């Protein structure tokens, strides 16, 4: 396995067939050649149509969580992503923003933590979105989906891109709204 997805997140994954291929793909991740895009549904309306979030995250291994911390915090790692708003809707469950996210780094629970730190928790996220912490089961699917991965083939060097349309309750809810 070259990368991972959080347990309640769906989407595209990449696996290597050999140790050499795994090493090459891991290098591409370190050097930011390997690209990952997600679609997300967050609570609230983001104030800007697009933007970049840059934070420093600290992982708590005992609690399996991460949080934003000052840059100088020992063990903190830089986390950066960009987003673009695709749609904003008002539902029976409140205001929601549907967005496309491009990861520039890949930190533990990065998207979930960075959006929640700004008051825009991911739909259904029981770990970081206070709105869902007491109402949903742990590991239920959340409004986050890995929709596109691009990299260079580890043997041929050919550009490879794999895509998937988002699935799950949150994304189905948006489809239903469009039908009306």
C-alpha positions in Angstrom: 0.0 0.0 0.0 1.5 3.3 -1.1 -0.8 5.6 0.9 -3.9 5.2 3.0 -7.3 6.7 3.5 -8.9 7.3 6.9 -11.3 4.5 7.8 -14.5 6.6 7.1 -13.2 7.9 3.8 -13.9 6.3 0.4 -12.1 6.6 -2.9 -9.2 5.8 -5.1 -6.2 3.9 -3.7 -2.8 2.8 -5.2 -1.0 -0.4 -4.4 2.4 -1.4 -5.7 3.1 -4.9 -7.0 6.9 -4.9 -6.1 9.1 -3.4 -3.5 10.9 -1.4 -6.2 7.6 0.1 -7.5 6.6 0.9 -3.9 9.9 2.7 -3.3 9.5 4.8 -6.6 5.9 5.7 -5.8 6.9 6.7 -2.2 9.6 8.9 -3.7 7.0 10.6 -5.9 4.9 11.3 -2.8 7.9 12.8 -0.9 8.8 15.0 -3.9 5.2 16.0 -4.5 4.9 14.4 -8.0 2.1 12.1 -6.8 -1.1 14.2 -6.7 -4.2 13.5 -4.7 -7.6 15.3 -5.1 -10.6 14.9 -2.9 -14.2 16.1 -2.9 -15.7 17.1 0.4 -18.9 18.3 2.0 -18.3 20.6 4.9 -20.8 22.2 7.3 -21.2 25.9 6.8 -20.5 28.2 3.8 -16.8 28.8 3.2 -16.2 32.6 2.9 -14.0 32.4 -0.2 -14.5 30.6 -3.5 -11.0 29.2 -3.3 -8.1 29.3 -1.0 -5.1 27.7 0.6 -4.9 26.4 4.2 -1.4 26.2 5.7 -1.1 24.9 9.3 1.2 22.9 11.5 -0.3 19.6 12.8 0.7 17.5 15.7 -0.4 13.9 15.9 -1.5 12.3 19.2 -0.9 8.6 18.7 -2.7 7.6 21.9 -5.9 9.3 20.9 -5.4 8.7 17.1 -6.1 12.4 16.5 -4.2 15.4 15.2 -4.6 19.1 15.9 -3.3 22.4 14.7 -0.5 23.9 16.7 2.0 26.8 16.5 4.8 26.2 14.0 7.5 26.0 16.6 5.8 23.1 18.5 8.1 20.1 18.8 7.0 17.3 16.4 4.7 19.6 14.4 4.5 19.0 10.6 3.5 21.5 8.0 0.2 20.7 6.3 -1.0 22.5 3.2 -4.0 22.1 0.9 -5.9 24.2 -1.6 -9.6 24.1 -2.1 -12.2 25.3 -4.6 -15.9 25.7 -3.9 -18.1 23.7 -6.3 -21.4 24.5 -4.7 -23.1 25.8 -1.6 -26.5 24.5 -0.6 -29.0 24.9 2.3 -30.5 21.7 3.5 -32.7 20.5 6.3 -29.4 19.7 8.1 -28.1 23.3 7.6 -25.7 25.1 5.2 -23.2 22.9 3.4 -20.3 23.6 1.1 -19.3 21.1 -1.6 -15.6 21.6 -2.5 -12.7 20.1 -4.4 -9.5 19.8 -2.4 -5.9 19.3 -3.7 -3.5 18.0 -1.1 0.0 19.5 -1.2 1.1 17.5 1.8 -0.3 14.3 3.3 -0.6 14.5 7.0 -2.6 12.4 9.5 -6.3 13.4 9.2 -5.1 16.6 7.4 -8.3 17.6 5.6 -10.5 16.8 8.5 -8.4 18.7 11.0 -7.7 21.8 8.8 -11.4 22.4 7.9 -12.6 21.7 11.5 -10.0 24.1 12.9 -11.7 26.9 10.8 -15.2 25.9 12.0 -16.1 23.9 8.8 -16.1 20.3 10.0 -16.7 17.6 7.4 -20.2 16.3 7.1 -20.6 13.2 9.3 -17.2 13.4 10.9 -17.6 12.1 14.5 -13.9 12.7 15.4 -13.5 16.4 14.4 -16.9 17.9 13.7 -18.7 18.7 17.0 -22.0 18.7 15.2 -21.7 14.9 14.7 -19.7 13.8 17.7 -22.8 12.5 19.6 -25.2 11.8 16.8 -23.3 9.3 14.5 -21.5 6.0 14.9 -17.7 6.0 14.8 -16.4 4.9 11.4 -19.6 5.8 9.5 -18.8 7.2 6.1 -18.1 10.9 6.1 -18.4 13.6 3.4 -14.9 13.1 2.0 -13.9 11.1 -1.0 -10.5 10.6 -2.8 -11.7 11.3 -6.4 -8.4 11.6 -8.3 -4.8 10.3 -8.1 -2.1 11.1 -10.6 1.5 9.8 -10.7 4.2 8.5 -13.0 4.2 4.8 -13.6 7.1 3.4 -11.5 8.5 1.4 -14.4 7.6 3.1 -17.7 7.4 6.7 -16.4 4.0 7.1 -18.2 1.6 9.6 -16.6 -1.2 7.7 -14.9 -4.5 9.2 -13.6 -7.3 7.4 -11.9 -10.6 8.9 -11.0 -13.8 7.9 -9.2 -17.1 9.7 -8.6 -17.8 10.3 -4.9 -20.2 7.9 -3.2 -21.9 7.9 0.2 -24.8 9.5 2.1 -23.4 13.0 2.0 -22.8 13.0 -1.8 -26.1 11.2 -2.5 -27.9 14.0 -0.5 -26.4 16.6 -3.0 -27.6 14.5 -6.0 -31.1 14.4 -4.5 -31.1 18.2 -4.1 -30.1 18.7 -7.8 -33.0 16.5 -8.8 -35.4 19.0 -7.3 
